[in-house]
């Protein structure tokens, strides 16, 4: 169960980092 939670949290973290990087690359 802990491994499953870790995988889910890792995926959510990857998506969040991806969105943050995309937002940082866009001129504000």
C-alpha positions in Angstrom: 0.0 0.0 0.0 2.8 2.4 0.9 4.4 1.7 -2.5 1.1 2.5 -4.3 0.8 5.7 -2.4 4.3 6.7 -3.2 3.8 6.0 -6.9 0.6 8.1 -6.9 2.3 11.0 -5.0 5.3 10.8 -7.4 3.0 11.1 -10.4 1.1 14.1 -8.9 4.5 15.7 -8.0 5.7 15.2 -11.6 2.6 16.7 -13.1 2.8 19.7 -10.7 6.5 20.2 -11.6 5.7 20.0 -15.3 2.9 22.7 -14.9 5.2 24.9 -12.9 8.0 24.7 -15.5 5.5 25.4 -18.3 4.2 28.5 -16.4 7.8 29.6 -15.7 8.6 29.4 -19.4 5.7 31.6 -20.4 6.3 35.4 -20.4 4.1 37.1 -17.8 
